[in-house]
Amino acid sequence: MAQKSEKLIEVASFGQNQPIGVTVAPSSNRLFVSFPYHEPFLYGLTEIVDGKRVPYPDTAWNHHVLDNPDAHFVNVQDLYADDRNCLWVLDSAPAGGAAVIGNSKAKQGQFKLMKISLDDNAIKRIYTFDDLPKDKSALNDVCVDNSRELAYLSDPGLHAIIVLDLNTGKSRVVLQDDKATLAKPGLKLHLDGKDVVDAQGNPFVSNVNGIALSRDYKYFYFRAINQTKLYRIATDLLTNIKLSDAVLSKKVELAAETGICHGMISDQLGNVYLSDSPNHAIQYLSPDKKLHMLVQDDRIIWPDSFGIGNDGFLYFSASQMNRLPKYNSGEDKVAYPYAVYKVKLPQ
């Protein structure tokens, strides 16, 4: 019997275009949604206005031109709206050997992180991660710590967390190959009654992927998709350049046993919201380290990215990754149209 919750509200639908990144500007409640590059393709980055997609920051940036990444999006992966009214856009197209999902034959990845002011919609700076190995990196999610002028990114390709200095543009690779950043060996995703494996029998596997930064900037949460544990580390420790990975590893805390999760975000009250794909649900971890169910609905299929509005709602994409032909013997099992939803936050 289909499960449907009145709490789940559809915000916008996108036909056959798959939404990935979602963020909401804290001050203005402007909603942004990104789409990875694969056919059918319309835009890489959009603002949702009255339920419709508007290419952002303009149409030109959304023309897919692979040989000119300095002026065009390649594959918009993740979005983050900060508390200074800036939108951060992670444009990430990993090499074929590093990509978590995709069929890229590229030997070198293309990466950039863009800072866009929402005051005037102007691009203020672009970071290109020239100090990361472009054949192995697979930058996936981003959070911005304005208290320290740093950005934190998950890199499932390097099995690590990347700490980017927003002043110098230099990257630091931390917790590489740590138990907290690695997928659990042999753990397969089991969704919709079947293992998520491709035609060759290869299971979907991702090392460290989902991340969240507490609103007071004190804790950084992270996890692999193929893992049931949520970890966190104090940002004072994560950003201390004097601490080795061995020392940092000992400072990583087990925040909770949560089950399989893809995306996450924290709110002003210290709750951490987590996708719960096996149960078609969103749950959250309260500051007392207890897990709570926020909403459960059959339309919640591989919830991937979250945003929190000043209207008291949690926004998220349902990417339906496990429904793609790749994981269903060539059969497309996506329940169209793709959509972004919202649900009221707990009081």
N, C-alpha and C positions, 0 to 999 in steps of 0.2 A: 504494500500500500504506500503510495507516494506521501512523503512528508512535506508539508508546507507550513511555514510560520508567517503569521500576520506581521511579525516584527521586521521581516526582511522586505525592504523596499527597493525596487529597481530604479536606478538613477538614470541610466542611459544604456541603450543597446547598440551593437555595432555590426550586425549581420555576421559575415564570415571573417571579419577582422578581429584577431585575437588580442585582447588587452593584457598588458603585463604590469607596468609600473602605474601606481596611483599615489597621488599626494594632494593635500589640501593646504592652502596657505592659511596659517593661523589667524592672521589679522583680517583678511578679506573674505575668507571661505571660498576662494577661487579653487576650482577642481581641475586637476591635470591628469591626463591618462596617456600612457605611451603604448606603442605597438611595435613588436619586433619585426624585422624585415623578413617576410615570406609571403608568397602569393596566397590569396589576393592581398594586395597592399594599397593603402590609401595615403596615410600619413604616419610618420614616426612618433611625433609628439603633438598632442592636442590639448586645448582647453575646452572643457565642456560648458557650453553656454546654452541655457534653456533646453538641456538634454541633447544638444547637437554638438558635433565636433567642429572646432575651429583650429586650423593648423597654427602651431605656435613655435617660435615667436613670429614666424611668417611662412608663406608658402615656399619660398626659395629654399629655406633650410630643410624642408620636407621633401624636396626632390632627391630621389635616391641616386647619387652619383658616387660610385665607389672610388674613383680615382681623384676625388677632390674632397677628402674628409674634413679639410679646414673650413669648408663653407656649407657642408651638408651633413645630415645625420646618416650614419651607417646602420646602426642597430640599437635603438634606444631601449636600454634594459631596465633602468631604475630611476626614480625621481625622489627628491627630498626637498620639502619647503621648510626653510628655517625660520627662526624667530626674529630675523632682521629683514623680512620680506624679500628674500631671495629664493629663487628656484634653482636647485642643483640637478643637472641632467647627466646621468651616466650613460654614455654612448659606448657600448661594448660589443665588439665582434671578435671573439676569440678565434685562434687558429683551430683548424680541424682536429688536431690532436689534443686540444685543451678544452674544447667546447663541451658543456654539460648536455646541451640539446642543440641539434642542428646537423647539417650535412656539409659544412664548409670544407672546401679543399684547400683553403688558404694555409700557407706555412707560417705566416706571421699574423698576429692579431692586430686589430686597430682599436685604440682606446682613447677616450677623452672624457673629462669631467668639465661641464660648463656651468658657470655661475651667471645667472640671469637676474637682473633686478626686476622685481614685479612693480616697482614704482614707475618705471618708464619702459619696461619690456626690452631693455638693452642688455646685450651680452657684455659682461664686465671682465671675465677672464676665462681662459681655457687651459686646463692642465692635461698633459699628454703622456705622463708616466714613462718617460724615456729611460728611466733607470730600472724598469721591470723587464724580465725576459718575455718578449712579445710572442714567442713560440709556445710558452707554457702557461702564461697568465690567463685568467678567465674572470676578470672583475665582474661582480654580480650585483651586489647591493651597496648602498652608501648611506651614511649618517654624517651630519656635520656638527662639530663641537665648536661653537663660536666663542666659548669661554677660553679656549686654548688655541684658536685659529688652526684647527686640525680637522681632517675628515678621516673617517674610519670606513674601510671597505672590506667586504668578504671576497676572497679569491679561492674558489673551489679548485681551480687549476693548480695553484701553488700550495693548496691545503694550508692556507695561512690567512691572517688578518693583515691588511695594509694600512699603515698610518701615514697619511699624506699631510705634509706641512703646507698650509695654504699660503704662507708667505714666500717660501723658497721654491715650492713645487717639487721638493724631494720626497721620495717614498721610503718607508721603513717596513720591512717584512718581519712580522712577529708571529710567535706560536706556530711556526711552520711544522707540519707533521706531528702536531701535538694530538693527544688522544681526544681533546675537545674540538679539534678542527677536522678530524678525519671521520669518514663514514665508518660505521660499524661493519666489519667484514661479514659478508653473507646475509646482511639484512636487506631483504627485498621489500619494495613497496607493494602492498596488497590492497588494491582499490577496486571498487565495483565488483567484488567477488573474484578477482583474478590478479596475478602478479603483473607488475608493469615491466614487461620485457619486449624487446624488439623481435623481428622475424628471425634473427640469428640466435635468439635465446639470450641475448645480452640484457641484463636488467638495467633499469634506470638507476644511476648512482650519482650522488652529488656529495662532495665534502662540504666544508663550511659554506653556508649559503645565506640563510635568513639572519638578520641582525637588527638590533634595536638599541637606542641610546635613551637612558632615562632623562626626563625633562629637566632634572637638576644637574645633569651632566656627570653624575657621580658613578654610574654603572653602565657598562657596555655588555649587552646580551648577545649571544651568538650560538649557532648550532649548525650541524650538518643536517641535510634532509634525511639521509639514511642513518638515522640516529634517533633514539627515544629520549635523549637527555637535553635539557636546556642549561647552558652554562652562562656565567657572567664573571666579569672581572672589574675591579675598581679602576676607573679611568686614570686616577693618580698613578697607579702602577703601570697600566698599559702604555702610558705616555712617558714613562721614565726611561730615558735612553741609556741609563747606567745599568739597568736590569737585563740580565741575559734571559734567553728563552727558558733555560732550565729553572731560573728563579721565578719567572713569570708563570710557568706551568704550575708551580706549587701554589700560586696565588689565585688560580682559577677556581671558582666556586661552582658546585652543582646547585643550580637554582631550583630545578624541579624535574621530575619524571613526567613528561608531557605526552608521550607518544609521537607519531609522525607529524611534522610541521614543516611548512614552507616559508611563509612570510610572518612578520611580527612587527609590533609597534608598541610604544609605551605612552601613557597619558599623564596628566598633571597630578593625578592621585597616586601614581606609582604602580598602577596596573600594567601588566604586559599582555597584550592581546596576541593570540597564537592561532594560526590556522590548524584545523583538525580534519584533514582530508578523509581518512577512513570513515569518519562519522558524519561527513558532510556538515561540518560545524565550525563555529568560531568559539574558542574558549579563552579564558584569561586567568592570569596568575596575579593574585592580589598581594599586597606587601607582606601579609602574614604567611606567604608561600603556599596558599591554598588555591587549588584549581577550581574554576567555576565555568559552567556552560553559559555562553552569552546567547547563542542562537543556533538552531539546527534546522536545516532545510535541504531538500534534495537538489536545489539549484546551486548550492555551494559545492562546486566541483573544482578541486585544486585551487583554493583561494591563494593568491600569490603575493599581493602587495597591498599595503594598508595606508590610509590617511585618516587623520582626525580633524574634523571641522570645529569651528567655534559655535556651531549650532547644536553640539551635543551628540553628533553622530559619528560612527566609525564607517568609513568608506573602504571598499575593497574590490579587487578584480577576481573573477572566476575564470581562470585561464584554461581549465579543462585539459591540461597537458596530457593526462593519461588516456584521454579519449581520441587523441590524434591517430591517424593511420599507422604511424611508425610503431605504435604499441598494441595494434589490433589487427595484425596480419594484413595490413594494407587497407582495412576498412575504416572509414571515417565515422566515428561514433559520437562526435561532438553534438551536443544538444543546442542547436542554433536558435536564436541569435546569441552571440557572446554578449555579456553584460557586465556592468559595474553596479554594485548594490551598496546600500547603507543600512545600518541598524543602530538603534538608540543605545548610547553608552549607559552603563549602570550608574545609578545615582550615588 
